Amino acid sequence: MKKRLLLPLFILLLFALLLFRCSDSIIIPENENNLIPNPSFEENGDSSLANWFVNIPSSVNFTNNTPPNGGNWAITIDVLWGSGNDVISTVKIPEGIHIYKFSFWSKFDTTAGDAELLFITTDSVYSINRVQVNSNDWMNYSVSDTITSNSNDSLMVKLSGGFSHITPGKTYFDICILELLE
């Protein structure tokens, strides 16, 4: 009789232990409506560019100088003499007419960069909105756009450190959010 009770009790205890242990690995995103993975350039408290493409890695650095609620890390992108100092995230979007909101926190030192939202179709790339960073202090920027998309279309978020032949500088970015509003 005792053996009959021990096996179900052991299985129940094992199941409870596994269930409790698995809850530690579940990650709940800050904004579950955000289409951009890794919006704050960190994973598990460590700096990370996961899910971002970097054109010139030597022009991108991590910093602990973050905006309010920015976590532990932000990035800086150096001003360059030519184009290409971009950090890019591309996301597939659903077919139809939808409203998207793109927001980010940014500031600059000496020469300003920008953030751009681009619409990518099977045969073209369109600049939807470009936002010039215009503050030396952390500031939240936001734009909304209505986009008509087909299957296989996507949106690209491009963060740039800026362009100058003379003046050095850098632009800071953090908490990049792209939301499908409707």
MDAnalysis code that builds the backbone (N, CA, C; Angstrom):
import MDAnalysis as mda
import numpy as np

u = mda.Universe.empty(546, n_residues=182, atom_resindex=np.repeat(np.arange(182), 3), trajectory=True)
u.add_TopologyAttr("name", ["N", "CA", "C"] * 182)
u.add_TopologyAttr("resid", np.arange(1, 183))
u.add_TopologyAttr("resname", ["MET", "LYS", "LYS", "ARG", "LEU", "LEU", "LEU", "PRO", "LEU", "PHE", "ILE", "LEU", "LEU", "LEU", "PHE", "ALA", "LEU", "LEU", "LEU", "PHE", "ARG", "CYS", "SER", "ASP", "SER", "ILE", "ILE", "ILE", "PRO", "GLU", "ASN", "GLU", "ASN", "ASN", "LEU", "ILE", "PRO", "ASN", "PRO", "SER", "PHE", "GLU", "GLU", "ASN", "GLY", "ASP", "SER", "SER", "LEU", "ALA", "ASN", "TRP", "PHE", "VAL", "ASN", "ILE", "PRO", "SER", "SER", "VAL", "ASN", "PHE", "THR", "ASN", "ASN", "THR", "PRO", "PRO", "ASN", "GLY", "GLY", "ASN", "TRP", "ALA", "ILE", "THR", "ILE", "ASP", "VAL", "LEU", "TRP", "GLY", "SER", "GLY", "ASN", "ASP", "VAL", "ILE", "SER", "THR", "VAL", "LYS", "ILE", "PRO", "GLU", "GLY", "ILE", "HIS", "ILE", "TYR", "LYS", "PHE", "SER", "PHE", "TRP", "SER", "LYS", "PHE", "ASP", "THR", "THR", "ALA", "GLY", "ASP", "ALA", "GLU", "LEU", "LEU", "PHE", "ILE", "THR", "THR", "ASP", "SER", "VAL", "TYR", "SER", "ILE", "ASN", "ARG", "VAL", "GLN", "VAL", "ASN", "SER", "ASN", "ASP", "TRP", "MET", "ASN", "TYR", "SER", "VAL", "SER", "ASP", "THR", "ILE", "THR", "SER", "ASN", "SER", "ASN", "ASP", "SER", "LEU", "MET", "VAL", "LYS", "LEU", "SER", "GLY", "GLY", "PHE", "SER", "HIS", "ILE", "THR", "PRO", "GLY", "LYS", "THR", "TYR", "PHE", "ASP", "ILE", "CYS", "ILE", "LEU", "GLU", "LEU", "LEU", "GLU"])
u.atoms.positions = np.array([
    [0.809, -1.190, 0.000],
    [0.000, 0.000, 0.000],
    [0.859, 1.262, 0.000],
    [1.965, 1.232, 0.779],
    [2.838, 2.394, 0.830],
    [3.515, 2.634, -0.517],
    [3.880, 1.555, -1.218],
    [4.527, 1.685, -2.514],
    [3.590, 2.328, -3.523],
    [2.300, 2.042, -3.446],
    [1.314, 2.608, -4.359],
    [1.187, 4.113, -4.149],
    [1.339, 4.609, -2.959],
    [1.239, 6.029, -2.654],
    [2.535, 6.781, -2.959],
    [3.657, 6.111, -2.820],
    [4.939, 6.771, -3.031],
    [5.172, 7.168, -4.486],
    [4.819, 6.316, -5.435],
    [5.054, 6.627, -6.838],
    [4.268, 7.865, -7.294],
    [2.945, 7.960, -7.065],
    [2.239, 9.184, -7.461],
    [2.750, 10.425, -6.708],
    [3.092, 10.263, -5.446],
    [3.614, 11.382, -4.670],
    [4.957, 11.840, -5.240],
    [5.816, 10.895, -5.603],
    [7.108, 11.223, -6.194],
    [6.926, 11.942, -7.533],
    [6.017, 11.478, -8.388],
    [5.755, 12.103, -9.686],
    [5.209, 13.515, -9.499],
    [4.299, 13.699, -8.573],
    [3.738, 15.014, -8.282],
    [4.822, 15.970, -7.787],
    [5.682, 15.504, -6.914],
    [6.776, 16.315, -6.384],
    [7.758, 16.691, -7.502],
    [8.086, 15.744, -8.367],
    [8.984, 16.003, -9.494],
    [8.369, 17.029, -10.443],
    [7.093, 16.887, -10.759],
    [6.401, 17.826, -11.633],
    [6.391, 19.230, -11.025],
    [6.102, 19.340, -9.740],
    [6.091, 20.638, -9.059],
    [7.473, 21.282, -9.072],
    [8.502, 20.489, -8.867],
    [9.870, 20.997, -8.886],
    [10.245, 21.503, -10.277],
    [9.899, 20.755, -11.317],
    [10.188, 21.180, -12.684],
    [9.414, 22.440, -13.049],
    [8.168, 22.520, -12.654],
    [7.345, 23.694, -12.926],
    [7.923, 24.921, -12.237],
    [8.321, 24.795, -10.994],
    [8.914, 25.907, -10.249],
    [10.228, 26.335, -10.892],
    [11.044, 25.402, -11.312],
    [12.351, 25.691, -11.903],
    [12.210, 26.356, -13.271],
    [11.223, 25.985, -14.066],
    [11.035, 26.557, -15.394],
    [10.599, 28.007, -15.333],
    [9.941, 28.429, -14.281],
    [9.472, 29.810, -14.198],
    [10.626, 30.795, -14.155],
    [11.830, 30.367, -13.759],
    [12.988, 31.252, -13.731],
    [13.459, 31.629, -15.132],
    [13.191, 30.802, -16.129],
    [13.702, 31.051, -17.464],
    [12.721, 31.803, -18.352],
    [11.525, 32.081, -17.886],
    [10.549, 32.802, -18.681],
    [10.901, 34.285, -18.645],
    [11.045, 34.892, -19.827],
    [11.376, 36.308, -19.922],
    [10.136, 37.049, -20.386],
    [9.713, 38.016, -19.616],
    [8.570, 38.837, -19.978],
    [9.096, 40.153, -20.529],
    [8.807, 40.497, -21.787],
    [9.330, 41.730, -22.356],
    [8.726, 42.958, -21.678],
    [9.480, 44.069, -21.692],
    [9.003, 45.315, -21.109],
    [7.723, 45.768, -21.790],
    [7.696, 45.722, -23.101],
    [6.540, 46.126, -23.879],
    [6.250, 44.995, -24.859],
    [5.261, 44.197, -24.539],
    [5.001, 43.020, -25.369],
    [4.466, 43.380, -26.751],
    [4.106, 44.658, -26.980],
    [3.659, 45.094, -28.299],
    [4.817, 45.550, -29.181],
    [6.031, 45.594, -28.622],
    [7.184, 46.058, -29.379],
    [7.608, 45.004, -30.396],
    [7.718, 45.409, -31.645],
    [8.126, 44.502, -32.713],
    [9.638, 44.340, -32.784],
    [10.397, 45.234, -32.123],
    [11.855, 45.192, -32.170],
    [12.378, 44.323, -31.029],
    [13.066, 43.238, -31.352],
    [13.701, 42.462, -30.286],
    [14.904, 43.233, -29.745],
    [15.177, 43.101, -28.473],
    [16.322, 43.752, -27.832],
    [16.287, 45.278, -28.000],
    [15.211, 45.934, -27.575],
    [15.067, 47.376, -27.780],
    [15.998, 48.237, -26.929],
    [16.564, 47.647, -25.877],
    [17.407, 48.420, -24.964],
    [18.858, 47.926, -24.953],
    [19.230, 47.180, -25.978],
    [20.618, 46.764, -26.199],
    [21.214, 46.004, -25.018],
    [20.406, 45.124, -24.437],
    [20.910, 44.294, -23.344],
    [20.094, 43.017, -23.235],
    [20.758, 41.983, -22.759],
    [20.101, 40.712, -22.477],
    [20.602, 40.203, -21.146],
    [19.679, 39.936, -20.251],
    [20.007, 39.437, -18.911],
    [21.007, 40.337, -18.182],
    [20.866, 41.643, -18.377],
    [21.721, 42.608, -17.694],
    [23.053, 42.876, -18.368],
    [23.376, 42.118, -19.429],
    [24.636, 42.316, -20.151],
    [24.383, 43.108, -21.433],
    [25.360, 43.910, -21.841],
    [25.246, 44.661, -23.093],
    [25.161, 43.683, -24.267],
    [24.316, 44.025, -25.252],
    [24.124, 43.108, -26.369],
    [23.589, 43.848, -27.590],
    [24.097, 43.463, -28.747],
    [23.563, 43.945, -30.019],
    [22.806, 42.832, -30.740],
    [22.370, 41.837, -29.994],
    [21.601, 40.734, -30.578],
    [20.378, 41.299, -31.300],
    [20.095, 40.767, -32.464],
    [18.977, 41.165, -33.321],
    [19.155, 42.542, -33.960],
    [20.339, 43.088, -33.892],
    [20.675, 44.346, -34.564],
    [21.836, 44.074, -35.520],
    [21.802, 44.682, -36.687],
    [22.899, 44.600, -37.643],
    [23.718, 45.876, -37.528],
    [25.031, 45.745, -37.434],
    [25.922, 46.899, -37.280],
    [26.815, 46.994, -38.510],
    [26.724, 48.120, -39.237],
    [27.550, 48.300, -40.447],
    [29.032, 48.396, -40.120],
    [29.379, 49.241, -39.152],
    [30.788, 49.446, -38.799],
    [30.926, 49.249, -37.283],
    [31.239, 48.029, -36.852],
    [31.285, 47.735, -35.418],
    [32.193, 48.657, -34.607],
    [33.272, 49.135, -35.193],
    [34.186, 50.000, -34.433],
    [33.584, 51.360, -34.108],
    [32.471, 51.730, -34.761],
    [31.848, 53.029, -34.490],
    [30.734, 52.928, -33.441],
    [30.476, 51.726, -32.934],
    [29.395, 51.522, -31.963],
    [29.984, 51.067, -30.630],
    [29.552, 51.717, -29.555],
    [30.023, 51.382, -28.213],
    [28.844, 51.315, -27.251],
    [29.036, 50.614, -26.151],
    [28.026, 50.551, -25.089],
    [28.351, 51.584, -24.024],
    [27.302, 52.085, -23.377],
    [27.474, 53.046, -22.301],
    [26.467, 52.757, -21.186],
    [26.849, 53.085, -19.955],
    [25.924, 52.986, -18.824],
    [25.119, 54.264, -18.650],
    [25.356, 55.248, -19.488],
    [24.595, 56.497, -19.473],
    [23.281, 56.230, -20.193],
    [22.214, 56.003, -19.422],
    [20.923, 55.607, -19.992],
    [19.827, 56.595, -19.610],
    [18.739, 56.631, -20.377],
    [17.608, 57.501, -20.044],
    [16.795, 56.911, -18.890],
    [15.792, 57.647, -18.411],
    [14.920, 57.092, -17.365],
    [14.324, 55.751, -17.808],
    [14.380, 54.757, -16.957],
    [13.875, 53.406, -17.228],
    [14.600, 52.720, -18.378],
    [15.839, 53.145, -18.646],
    [16.597, 52.606, -19.770],
    [17.384, 51.350, -19.469],
    [17.304, 50.847, -18.270],
    [18.057, 49.642, -17.956],
    [19.510, 49.954, -17.672],
    [20.385, 48.990, -17.972],
    [21.809, 49.125, -17.679],
    [22.630, 49.673, -18.838],
    [22.151, 49.499, -20.079],
    [22.973, 49.804, -21.237],
    [22.228, 50.608, -22.293],
    [22.964, 51.455, -22.969],
    [22.531, 52.143, -24.185],
    [23.699, 52.009, -25.154],
    [23.516, 52.478, -26.391],
    [24.623, 52.476, -27.335],
    [24.964, 53.908, -27.738],
    [26.212, 54.086, -28.164],
    [26.621, 55.321, -28.817],
    [27.112, 54.938, -30.204],
    [26.811, 55.806, -31.172],
    [27.288, 55.609, -32.540],
    [28.094, 56.853, -32.902],
    [29.330, 56.647, -33.290],
    [30.225, 57.758, -33.616],
    [29.841, 58.437, -34.926],
    [30.139, 59.735, -34.992],
    [30.027, 60.483, -36.240],
    [31.128, 59.983, -37.174],
    [30.798, 59.812, -38.450],
    [31.796, 59.374, -39.430],
    [31.857, 60.357, -40.598],
    [32.911, 60.253, -41.355],
    [33.084, 61.088, -42.544],
    [32.187, 60.641, -43.683],
    [31.847, 59.407, -43.710],
    [31.001, 58.881, -44.772],
    [29.780, 58.202, -44.189],
    [28.931, 57.731, -45.046],
    [27.732, 57.047, -44.561],
    [28.074, 55.627, -44.140],
    [27.159, 54.993, -43.472],
    [27.356, 53.597, -43.120],
    [27.532, 53.327, -41.643],
    [27.546, 54.366, -40.816],
    [27.675, 54.133, -39.376],
    [26.290, 53.908, -38.775],
    [25.645, 52.850, -39.204],
    [24.264, 52.574, -38.826],
    [24.147, 51.308, -37.993],
    [23.127, 51.305, -37.141],
    [22.714, 50.118, -36.406],
    [21.274, 49.868, -36.839],
    [20.989, 48.655, -37.331],
    [19.738, 48.398, -38.041],
    [18.997, 47.192, -37.466],
    [17.672, 47.345, -37.355],
    [16.796, 46.222, -37.020],
    [15.673, 46.181, -38.049],
    [15.430, 45.007, -38.612],
    [14.382, 44.844, -39.629],
    [13.359, 43.835, -39.130],
    [12.080, 44.201, -39.251],
    [11.007, 43.319, -38.790],
    [9.967, 43.129, -39.885],
    [9.508, 41.904, -40.024],
    [8.435, 41.586, -40.972],
    [7.125, 42.131, -40.411],
    [6.291, 42.687, -41.286],
    [5.020, 43.265, -40.836],
    [3.855, 42.565, -41.528],
    [2.672, 42.606, -40.906],
    [1.513, 41.931, -41.509],
    [0.972, 42.692, -42.718],
    [0.323, 41.949, -43.568],
    [-0.302, 42.518, -44.753],
    [-1.501, 43.377, -44.348],
    [-1.736, 44.472, -45.077],
    [-2.903, 45.318, -44.833],
    [-2.524, 46.756, -44.538],
    [-3.526, 47.532, -44.138],
    [-3.325, 48.934, -43.785],
    [-3.240, 49.010, -42.264],
    [-2.093, 49.467, -41.759],
    [-1.858, 49.488, -40.320],
    [-1.185, 50.790, -39.904],
    [-1.405, 51.169, -38.651],
    [-0.751, 52.336, -38.067],
    [0.378, 51.835, -37.170],
    [1.567, 52.386, -37.390],
    [2.745, 52.029, -36.604],
    [3.249, 53.258, -35.859],
    [3.749, 53.028, -34.665],
    [4.369, 54.099, -33.878],
    [5.812, 53.690, -33.598],
    [6.736, 54.569, -33.962],
    [8.158, 54.345, -33.699],
    [8.614, 55.384, -32.685],
    [9.195, 54.918, -31.578],
    [9.711, 55.842, -30.568],
    [11.072, 55.357, -30.082],
    [11.862, 56.290, -29.595],
    [13.190, 55.963, -29.082],
    [13.663, 57.112, -28.197],
    [14.623, 56.805, -27.353],
    [15.290, 57.811, -26.527],
    [16.645, 58.078, -27.151],
    [17.049, 59.355, -27.172],
    [18.332, 59.683, -27.769],
    [18.850, 61.025, -27.255],
    [20.136, 61.247, -27.456],
    [20.801, 62.519, -27.220],
    [22.096, 62.497, -28.015],
    [22.773, 63.653, -28.125],
    [24.020, 63.659, -28.876],
    [25.079, 64.505, -28.177],
    [26.334, 64.238, -28.528],
    [27.482, 65.045, -28.125],
    [28.099, 65.632, -29.382],
    [28.150, 66.931, -29.483],
    [28.810, 67.703, -30.540],
    [28.077, 67.688, -31.883],
    [27.936, 66.542, -32.528],
    [27.266, 66.451, -33.829],
    [26.155, 65.408, -33.739],
    [24.957, 65.787, -34.198],
    [23.775, 64.934, -34.026],
    [23.626, 63.888, -35.117],
    [23.096, 62.758, -34.720],
    [22.710, 61.704, -35.644],
    [21.204, 61.719, -35.839],
    [20.661, 60.604, -36.335],
    [19.226, 60.520, -36.566],
    [18.760, 59.077, -36.506],
    [17.459, 58.922, -36.493],
    [16.826, 57.601, -36.587],
    [15.862, 57.659, -37.762],
    [15.808, 56.571, -38.511],
    [14.973, 56.549, -39.701],
    [14.144, 55.270, -39.734],
    [12.904, 55.414, -40.159],
    [12.013, 54.279, -40.364],
    [11.857, 54.100, -41.865],
    [12.207, 52.904, -42.361],
    [12.134, 52.627, -43.792],
    [11.161, 51.484, -44.055],
    [10.448, 51.580, -45.160],
    [9.493, 50.566, -45.586],
    [10.135, 49.783, -46.731],
    [10.249, 48.463, -46.573],
    [10.918, 47.620, -47.557],
    [9.882, 46.709, -48.223],
    [9.772, 46.847, -49.546],
    [8.903, 45.966, -50.327],
    [9.793, 44.995, -51.093],
    [9.198, 44.155, -51.913],
    [9.994, 43.180, -52.665],
    [10.925, 43.836, -53.672],
    [10.602, 45.066, -54.122],
    [11.446, 45.689, -55.140],
    [11.920, 47.109, -54.811],
    [11.569, 47.642, -53.638],
    [11.955, 49.027, -53.322],
    [12.139, 49.245, -51.823],
    [12.830, 50.348, -51.507],
    [12.977, 50.788, -50.121],
    [12.540, 52.252, -50.073],
    [11.609, 52.560, -49.153],
    [11.079, 53.915, -49.025],
    [11.376, 54.453, -47.638],
    [11.846, 55.685, -47.580],
    [12.030, 56.340, -46.287],
    [10.671, 56.860, -45.837],
    [10.189, 56.348, -44.718],
    [8.882, 56.748, -44.196],
    [9.018, 57.990, -43.327],
    [10.013, 57.985, -42.458],
    [10.193, 59.097, -41.536],
    [11.623, 59.109, -41.021],
    [12.222, 60.286, -40.986],
    [13.568, 60.453, -40.424],
    [13.470, 61.499, -39.321],
    [14.019, 61.147, -38.152],
    [13.965, 62.042, -36.996],
    [15.389, 62.449, -36.635],
    [15.654, 63.743, -36.701],
    [16.961, 64.276, -36.331],
    [17.018, 64.451, -34.818],
    [18.040, 63.920, -34.188],
    [18.226, 64.091, -32.751],
    [18.645, 65.543, -32.525],
    [17.975, 66.234, -31.593],
    [18.244, 67.657, -31.436],
    [18.455, 68.090, -29.991],
    [18.880, 67.165, -29.144],
    [19.068, 67.509, -27.739],
    [20.363, 66.899, -27.198],
    [21.017, 67.671, -26.319],
    [22.198, 67.154, -25.629],
    [21.817, 66.385, -24.370],
    [20.543, 66.409, -24.022],
    [20.015, 65.652, -22.883],
    [19.095, 64.563, -23.416],
    [18.956, 63.493, -22.642],
    [18.075, 62.409, -23.065],
    [16.688, 62.960, -23.347],
    [16.147, 62.581, -24.511],
    [14.820, 63.028, -24.930],
    [14.130, 61.877, -25.655],
    [12.816, 61.772, -25.466],
    [12.033, 60.746, -26.147],
    [11.487, 61.321, -27.445],
    [11.694, 60.606, -28.536],
    [11.208, 60.999, -29.856],
    [10.181, 59.980, -30.302],
    [9.163, 60.440, -31.062],
    [8.100, 59.533, -31.464],
    [7.455, 60.008, -32.768],
    [7.187, 59.071, -33.665],
    [6.458, 59.351, -34.904],
    [5.478, 58.208, -35.154],
    [4.369, 58.535, -35.809],
    [3.376, 57.527, -36.188],
    [3.119, 57.627, -37.681],
    [2.888, 56.490, -38.305],
    [2.641, 56.451, -39.745],
    [1.646, 55.356, -40.079],
    [0.842, 55.596, -41.110],
    [-0.063, 54.581, -41.645],
    [0.609, 53.982, -42.874],
    [0.700, 52.666, -42.874],
    [1.416, 51.972, -43.948],
    [0.525, 50.883, -44.543],
    [0.468, 50.842, -45.866],
    [-0.227, 49.769, -46.578],
    [0.825, 48.775, -47.046],
    [0.735, 47.558, -46.543],
    [1.770, 46.565, -46.840],
    [1.192, 45.310, -47.480],
    [2.052, 44.627, -48.210],
    [1.740, 43.334, -48.812],
    [2.514, 42.252, -48.071],
    [2.251, 40.998, -48.410],
    [3.016, 39.922, -47.788],
    [4.488, 40.094, -48.158],
    [5.361, 39.706, -47.263],
    [6.820, 39.800, -47.418],
    [7.375, 41.216, -47.282],
    [6.553, 42.220, -46.950],
    [7.057, 43.563, -46.691],
    [7.592, 43.634, -45.268],
    [8.461, 44.603, -45.020],
    [9.019, 44.760, -43.676],
    [9.325, 46.228, -43.394],
    [9.576, 46.513, -42.128],
    [9.995, 47.841, -41.697],
    [11.413, 47.738, -41.159],
    [12.215, 48.730, -41.484],
    [13.591, 48.778, -41.011],
    [13.755, 50.015, -40.134],
    [14.330, 49.821, -38.960],
    [14.706, 50.922, -38.086],
    [16.208, 51.099, -38.248],
    [16.625, 52.314, -38.632],
    [18.044, 52.589, -38.855],
    [18.473, 53.730, -37.943],
    [19.400, 53.434, -37.038],
    [19.950, 54.425, -36.121],
    [21.305, 54.860, -36.659],
    [21.535, 56.167, -36.723],
    [22.772, 56.677, -37.313],
    [23.464, 57.650, -36.369],
    [24.780, 57.591, -36.355],
    [25.573, 58.485, -35.518],
    [25.797, 59.855, -36.121],
    [25.466, 60.053, -37.375],
    [25.631, 61.344, -38.019],
    [26.807, 61.377, -38.965],
    [26.942, 62.505, -39.653],
    [27.936, 62.674, -40.713],
    [28.622, 64.025, -40.558],
    [29.951, 64.037, -40.612],
    [30.707, 65.291, -40.583],
    [32.116, 65.042, -41.086],
    [32.617, 66.005, -41.867],
    [34.015, 65.947, -42.310],
    [34.941, 66.577, -41.283],
    [34.385, 67.391, -40.394],
    [35.213, 68.193, -39.500],
    [35.009, 67.849, -38.023],
    [33.764, 67.830, -37.586],
    [33.455, 67.735, -36.164],
    [33.224, 66.296, -35.714],
    [33.964, 65.834, -34.702],
    [33.683, 64.502, -34.146],
    [32.440, 64.567, -33.250],
    [31.978, 63.449, -32.822],
    [30.831, 63.401, -31.926],
    [30.242, 62.019, -31.880],
    [29.136, 61.908, -31.156],
    [28.436, 60.623, -31.083],
    [26.989, 60.868, -30.697],
    [26.159, 59.919, -31.065],
    [24.740, 59.965, -30.715],
    [24.415, 58.734, -29.897],
    [23.667, 58.952, -28.830],
    [23.249, 57.885, -27.910],
    [21.844, 57.429, -28.299],
    [21.584, 56.119, -28.181],
    [20.245, 55.565, -28.441],
    [19.901, 54.528, -27.382],
    [18.610, 54.481, -27.030],
    [18.117, 53.458, -26.108],
    [16.599, 53.355, -26.243],
    [16.054, 52.270, -25.759],
    [14.606, 51.982, -25.712],
    [13.942, 52.292, -27.053],
    [14.287, 51.546, -28.062],
    [13.721, 51.692, -29.403],
    [12.466, 50.816, -29.513],
    [11.343, 51.448, -29.766],
    [10.070, 50.726, -29.770],
    [9.342, 50.964, -31.092],
    [8.928, 49.879, -31.720],
    [8.101, 49.934, -32.916],
    [6.831, 49.148, -32.622],
    [5.712, 49.858, -32.568],
    [4.435, 49.234, -32.193],
    [3.452, 49.228, -33.347],
    [2.731, 48.155, -33.482],
    [1.605, 48.070, -34.393],
    [0.391, 48.527, -33.601],
    [-0.125, 49.734, -33.900],
    [-1.229, 50.284, -33.122],
    [-2.582, 49.737, -33.564],
    [-2.782, 49.643, -34.869],
    [-4.039, 49.067, -35.390],
    [-3.894, 48.667, -36.829],
])
